[in-house]
Amino acid sequence: MRKLRIAIVGGGLAGLYAAHLLEQQGIHDYVILEARSVWGGRIASTSSISGISPLDRFDLGPTWFWPAYQRQLDDLIDRLGLERFEQHEDGDMVVERTPNAAPMRARGYASAPPSMRLVGGMGALTDALRLGLTPANLMSSHRVLHMRSDGLHVELDAEDAQGRAITYRVQHALLAVPPRLAVALIGFTPVLPEAVMRAWQGTATWMAPHAKYVALYDTPFWREYGLSGEAHSARGPLGEIHDASMPGGGSALFGFFGVPARVRCGVSEEVLRTHCRAQFVRLFGERAAAPQADFIKDWAADPWTATSADQDGPAHHGSAPAASVAEGLWMGRITGIASEWSPQFPGYVAGAIEAAALGVPPLLEQQL
C-alpha cells in the first residue's frame, strides 16, 4: 500500500491542472491515476503524419474557447505561453436545409465573441501542463476500481495494464472524471448518499453522445471558392461542419455527426467515412473527395467517456451537481473536479479549469 496526501482520479485537463496547482504550492505528495494509456481525457488530437510539426494537430474532442468571458482559462493559456487564433469564418457557408434539398450558399456570420483555438490543438494545453509535473506522480493505464473511506482516509484500489493490483491510502481524493462515469465504473464503500448518487448519475457527460469526423487536405481549397468551410446539414451524416485548418500548418475540415450514437454503433467506420466524404463533395466540390487522411472519433464508443446512459443522452451542457458529500464518512474526503462540476462552464474546457481551481484550495488548508 502506498501512502500519499492526495489522489487524483483522471488525467484529463481537470486532473492535470489540479496537479499543477498542487505543485505550485510545493505539494508533490500526490498521484494521478489515469485509466487510459494516454493523457488528456476528452482532449484528444490527431495528425496526418507521425512526427510532423505540432502545428498540424487537429482536435477530435473540444476545439474552442472564448477569452472574452473565460478569463481563468485564458490567463492560464497566457502563463503557459501558448498561441491562440480565431476560428476561420471568412466567406459563405453552405446549407442543406432539408434531407432532400440541394446544398445552398448562404451568407456566413462571425461569432461574437469570437471562437478561439490553440495552435497545436487543445492537446497543446494538456501537454504543457503534463510536462511541467513530476513524472513519477503520473500513473497512466491505472484504472481505479474501488474507493473506501473510514472518515479519516480514503483507500483506492487500482489495477494497471498487466492486471496487477495496487492500493493507495490518501487523505483526500479528487475525482477528475465525469460524475456519471465515476459512479458507473468505481465502487464506493460505504455507498455514496442516495441523493449524491442520483445527482451524479443524472449529470450528462459532455462529448459522450458525440462523434467527430476530420478530413485533412493539402490546401484549404474551399477558401478559393469564397467559402468559410462552415456548413449545416439536415441530410448528414454530419450536421455541423467547420474549417479545422491550422495557421501556417495543415488544412482540414471537421464535422459533428448528426446520426444518433445508437445508430452509429451499427455502422462500420469505413461506411461512415464513405458517407462523410460524399457529403463533403456535395458541399465543397470534387476536390473534397480524396483527403490525404481522415479520422473518426466516436466518444459514445469510448468506455472511459461514455456509459449506456449516454447513448441517448442530451447533447447540451447540463448544470453542475454538488461536488462534495455533505454527510457521513465521505464528507471532507472526496471532491469532484471534472468539467461537469463547474458552476459557470459545466462541460466546457474552461469548466475543467474552474472546477479544479475550486476543488484544490480547501485541501491546502487542511491540517494533515
N, C-alpha and C positions, 0 to 999 in steps of 0.2 A: 504494500500500500504506500502510495506517495502522498505526503502531507504538504499542502500548499495553502496560500491565503485565499486565492480566488481561482475558480474555473470558469472559463468562457466556453459555452457550448455553441459552436458555429463559427466558421472562419470566413463569413462574408464581410460586407462593408461594416456592419454594426460591430461584429466581433473584433475585427482588426482595429477599428477606431477606438473601441473600449480599451484594448491593449495599449494603443498609442497614448491614450490619456493616462493610463496607469504608469507607463514608463516615464512620461513627462513629470510625474510626481515622485520618481525614484523607486517605484514599486515594480520589482521584477519577479516577485514570488507568485506567479500565476501560470496557467497553462490554457492554450486554446485547443479544443478538441473539435476537429472538422471531419465529418464522415466522408466527404469527397476526397479524391486523390489530388485535387487542385484547390487553390484558394480563390475566393471571390464570391462564392454563393451564386446568387442570381445575376451578378455582374459577370458576364462572360463575353469573350470576343473571339474572332477568328481572323485568319489572314489567308491570302491566296497561295503564298509560297513560304515554306519553312525558312526562318532565319532572315526574312526581309525586314526593312525598317519598321519600327513600331508605328510610323505614320499610317501604315496600311493595315491596321487592325480595325475590325468592324464589329459593332455591338450586336450580340444575339439576345441580350437582355435589355435593361433600361438604357436609354440613349441621351435624354435631355435633362437639363436643369435650368432654373430661372433665377439668376443672381439678383434680380430686382426685388424679390421677396424671400429668397432662400439664402439669407446673408451668412448664416453659420456655415453652410456648405461652401459658399463662395469664398469665405475667409480661409477655410482650410485649403481649398484649391490654390489660393494665393500663397499661403505659407509653404505649401509643398512645391511651389514653382511650376505648376502645371499650366499648359497653354490651352485657352478656350477659344471657340469661334462660333459664330452664329450659324444656325441651320440654314442651308441654302434654300431660299424660297422665291428667287427672282424668276419671272416667267409665268406662263399659263399653267393651269392644272388640267387634268383630264378626268372626266366623269363618266361613269356608266350608271345612269340613273335608275334603270330597271334591269332585271335579268335578261331581257331581250333587246334592250336599246343599244344602238351603236355608240361607241365612245364619242364624247363631245369635248371640245376645248372650252374652257371657261376661264375667266379672269382669275388669276391667283390672288392670294391675300397674304399679308405678312402678320405673323403672330405678334401680339402685344401683351405683355413684354416679350421680347424675342426669346425663342428657344435656343439654348446654348448647348454646345457639345465640347468634348475634350479631344484634343489631338492625341491620337493613340487609343481613342475609345475610353469608356468608363473604366476599363481594366487598368488604365494608367493611374487611376486614383487608388485602387486596391493594391496595385503593385508598389506604389510609392509608400503606402502605409506599411505593408508587409516587410519591405526591405529595410525599414527603419526599426524593426522589432528584434528582440533577442531570438535567434534562430532555434535555440534549444527549447524554447517555450511553445513552439508551433508544432502541433501533432496532427498531420493530415492522415487520412484513411483510418481515423479513430472514431468509431460510432459509439455514442452514449446509449446504453441500453436501459439503465435503471438509475434512479436517484433516490436516496434515503435521507431523511432529516430527523435528528433527535432533538432539535430545537437549539442546539449549540453548533453543530457541524452538519455538513452535507457530504455524503459519500456518493460518488459517481462510479458506476460500473461501466467500463468501456471495453471495446473489442477492436483489435487492429485488423489489417487486411489479411493477416495469416490466421485469424481466429483466436489469437492469444488475448487473454483477459488481463485487465489491469484496473485497479481501483484507486481513485483519488479521494483524499479526505481534505475538505476545504472549509473555510469559514463562510463563504458565500458563493453562489452560482449565478452567473449571468446567462440568460437564455437569449442567444443571438440567432435563433431560428424562429420562423413564424409560429404564433401561438397554436394554430391548428395542427401544425406538423409536430410540435413538441408533445402535445397530448396524444397524438396518434402513434408516435414512434418511441416514446420514453415512458417507462413505468415509474410511478411515483409512490413511495411509501413514507408516511401514510398518504392515502389518496388526497389529491387536492380538494378543497371545499367544492361542493356541488355547483355553487354559483360561479366560481372561477372556471371550473371545467366547462360549463355551458357557454360562458362568455368566450373562452379561448377557442372552443370547438366551433363556435358560431362566427368567428372572425375570418373572413375570406383572405386568402393569401394572394397578394398581388403577383402577377405574372403566371400564377398556377394554371388558369384556363387557356393561356395564350400560346401561340406558336408564331415564329418569325421565319421569313424566307429572305435570304440575302444573295444577290447576284453581283458578281464582280466583272467589270469591263475594262478594256484598255483605255477608254476615254469616256467622259460624260457626254455622249453624243446627243442626248435629249436636249441639252442646253443649246446645241447648234440650231435646233428647231424652235427655239423660244419657249421651251417647256421647263418647268421648275423641277420636274421629277416627282411632283406630288400628284396623287390620283386617289379617287374614291370610287368604289365599285359595288353595285348591288348584284353583280354577276359572280364575281370571285374567280378563283378561290380566295384571293387576297382582298380584304375590304378597304384597307388604307395603306397607301404606298408613299414613300419619301425618298429623296436623294440621300444616300449614305456616304457620299464621297468625302475623302479627307483632303484638306488643303495641302497642295504640294505632294500628295500621296496618291493612293489608288482611287478608282472610280467605282461607284456601286449604287444600286437601288435596293431598298428593303421594303418588305410589306408585312403587315399583321394578317394572319389568316382570319377570314370571316366564317370559316367552317367550324362548327362546334367540336369540342375535344372528343366526345364520344363517337362522332362520325369520322374524325381524322384517324382514330386508332384502328379503324377497319380498312384503311387505305395505305398501300405501301408508300414509302418515301419517294421512290422513283416515279410513281404515278403522280404524286403531289408535285414533284419537281417539273414534270412534263406539263401539267396544267398551269403552274406558275409561269413557266417560260412562254407558253401560249398566251397567257394574259398580258405579259409584258410586250409581246409582239403586237397584240391588239391595241395597246395603249401608247406604245412608244415607237413602233415600227420594226421592220425586219432586222435591224441591227441588234435588237434585243434578243434574238433567237439563240445565239450561241455565246453565253457568258464564258469568261475564262475559267470561272469556278462558281459554284453556287452551294448554299448551305441551308439546312432546315434545323431549327432548334424548337422542339415541341416541349414546352415546360410542363404540360399536363402529363407527359410520359416520364418525367424526371422524378424518381422516388424520393429525392432529397428536397423536392419543392412541393409536389402536389400529392394530395390524398384523394380517395374516391369521392369525397365530398366536394372536391374542386372541379370535377369533370363537368358538372352542370352549373358551376358557381357563377356569380356575377362578375363582370369584367371591370366594374368600377372600384374606386378606392372606398374602403369602409371607414368606420370610426374606430378609435383605439379603445381596447378594453383596459381594465386595470392591469398595471404592470407588476404588481406585487400581491402577496397574500396578507390579508389583514388580521388573520387569527390562526391559532393552532401552531403546530411545530414548524410550519413553513414560514411563519411570519419573520421577516427580517433576514431570511436565508436565501431567497430566490427573487430575481428581478428580471422581467422581460425587457430586452433592449433592441429587438429586431424592429424593422421599419414599421410594422403594423402596430407597434405600441407607441408610436409618435403621436402626440396630441395635435400638432399642426399639420403634419405631412404624412399621414399613415399610408404606407405602401410606396412612397416616393424615395428616391435616393437621399434627398435631404432628410427624410424621416429617419433613416438609419443613423444619421449623424445626430439628430436631435434626441432620439431615444437613448442612444449610448451616452450622450452628454448629460442626460438627466439621471441615468442609472448608476454612473460611476461615482460622482461626488459623495453620495451618502456612505459609500464603502470607505472612503478616505477618512471619514470622521469616526468610524467605529474603532473602539479600543479592543484590539485582538490579543 
